[in-house]
Amino acid sequence: PANSLPHGRSRASPHIKSYVRYSAENPSRLAWALLTSANLSKAAWGEEQKDATQLKILSYELGVLFLPSTLARAGTGTEGVVLRVGTGPSPSAPKIHRQDGDLAEWWFPLPYDIPPQAYGKDDLPWAWDRKYTAKDVLGKTWA
């Protein structure tokens, strides 16, 4: 949570879903990043039916998959592309920052910390049907 606080990301959960694959050896470097409206559900991703002869999709979603190899071929004018977690030199993203003219870095400010932190013994996950008495940044409570 400490890294997300300076960026204001702890004030509200964004509706966009972000999925990433990061390296355990270098968590700030991503193998891929997906920004989408899709939840991890059968309604969004579909379900095979009738002996896998048809796919049932209940809601259509939109997303963008960022792959270093695809970005390099898309005309970035560089030898390679690196995806990184964070804001980079400025708090806007995804944003390209070039290094030495031969490598492009795309920075993604995520609404969570990488690697994810486990809940502590005093942490309580938010739930819509729970009463909260603490006031939010607007002075309101969720009851």
Secondary structure, DSSP 8 states (H G I E B T S, - for coil): -TTTGGGTTTS---SSEEEEEE-SS-TTEEEEEEEES--SSHHHH-EEETTTTEEE-SS---EEEE-HHHHHHTT-SSSEEEEEES-TTTT-SSEEEEETTTEEEEEE--SS-SS-----TT-----TTS-B-S--TTS--B-
